[in-house]
Amino acid sequence: MGKAKPKNWALGRWSIDSMSMWDKDYIDEEVPGYFEFGTDDLGSFQFGYVQGDVDYRVTGRGDKPAVEFSFEGGDGADGAPWPGRGGL
């Protein structure tokens, strides 16, 4: 019998409280800034005029839980897509 997959504590919508490059007014410009993680290891995010989709996995950094993700998104200014990698 296979090993059970650990419970995904990251499921749901998470508010963005702060970012190093933008203030809270910009983060919540169009909608309250968020990351949303679904059951299929896919999700989405929006802050300011930036929105996109994520492909993520739950992991750890030392003894702390973490989420690592790749993303594709764009900003409302030009709609051009951009890929990247990140983590929370």
C-alpha positions as CSV (number, residue, x, y, z in Angstrom):
1,M,0.0,0.0,0.0
2,G,1.3,3.5,-0.9
3,K,2.3,6.2,1.5
4,A,-0.5,8.6,2.4
5,K,0.0,12.2,1.1
6,P,0.3,14.6,4.1
7,K,-2.6,17.0,4.8
8,N,-2.3,20.2,2.8
9,W,-2.4,23.0,5.4
10,A,-2.1,25.7,2.7
11,L,-5.5,25.1,1.1
12,G,-7.7,28.2,0.8
13,R,-7.3,31.9,0.3
14,W,-4.5,33.7,2.2
15,S,-4.5,37.5,2.6
16,I,-1.3,39.4,1.7
17,D,-0.5,41.6,4.7
18,S,2.8,43.1,3.5
19,M,5.3,43.0,0.7
20,S,8.8,44.4,0.6
21,M,8.3,46.4,-2.6
22,W,4.7,47.7,-2.2
23,D,2.6,49.3,0.5
24,K,-0.7,47.9,1.7
25,D,-2.7,50.5,-0.4
26,Y,-1.1,49.2,-3.6
27,I,-1.5,45.5,-2.6
28,D,-5.3,46.0,-2.1
29,E,-5.7,48.4,-5.1
30,E,-8.3,46.4,-7.1
31,V,-9.2,43.7,-4.6
32,P,-7.7,42.7,-1.2
33,G,-4.4,41.1,-2.1
34,Y,-4.3,37.3,-1.9
35,F,-2.8,33.9,-2.8
36,E,-5.3,31.1,-3.2
37,F,-4.2,27.4,-3.1
38,G,-6.5,24.6,-4.4
39,T,-6.6,20.9,-3.9
40,D,-5.1,20.1,-7.2
41,D,-1.7,21.9,-6.4
42,L,-2.9,24.9,-8.6
43,G,-3.9,28.3,-7.5
44,S,-4.0,32.0,-8.2
45,F,-3.0,35.4,-6.8
46,Q,-3.7,39.1,-7.2
47,F,-2.2,42.2,-5.7
48,G,-2.3,45.7,-7.1
49,Y,-2.9,45.3,-10.8
50,V,-1.0,42.1,-10.9
51,Q,-2.7,38.7,-11.2
52,G,-1.8,35.2,-12.2
53,D,-1.9,31.5,-11.7
54,V,0.4,29.3,-9.6
55,D,1.5,25.7,-9.6
56,Y,2.6,25.0,-6.0
57,R,3.8,22.4,-3.5
58,V,3.8,22.4,0.3
59,T,7.3,22.0,1.8
60,G,9.3,23.2,4.7
61,R,12.2,25.4,5.5
62,G,14.0,24.1,8.5
63,D,11.3,23.4,11.0
64,K,8.8,25.9,9.5
65,P,6.1,25.1,6.9
66,A,6.5,26.8,3.5
67,V,4.9,26.9,0.0
68,E,7.0,27.0,-3.1
69,F,5.5,27.9,-6.4
70,S,6.0,28.8,-10.0
71,F,3.7,31.3,-11.6
72,E,2.6,33.0,-14.8
73,G,0.8,36.3,-14.7
74,G,0.6,39.8,-16.0
75,D,-0.2,43.3,-14.9
76,G,-3.2,45.3,-16.0
77,A,-0.9,47.9,-17.7
78,D,0.0,45.8,-20.7
79,G,-1.4,42.3,-20.1
80,A,1.9,40.7,-21.0
81,P,2.5,37.3,-19.4
82,W,5.6,36.7,-17.3
83,P,6.8,33.4,-15.7
84,G,8.6,33.2,-12.4
85,R,9.3,31.2,-9.2
86,G,8.6,32.2,-5.6
87,G,7.9,31.0,-2.1
88,L,6.1,31.9,1.1
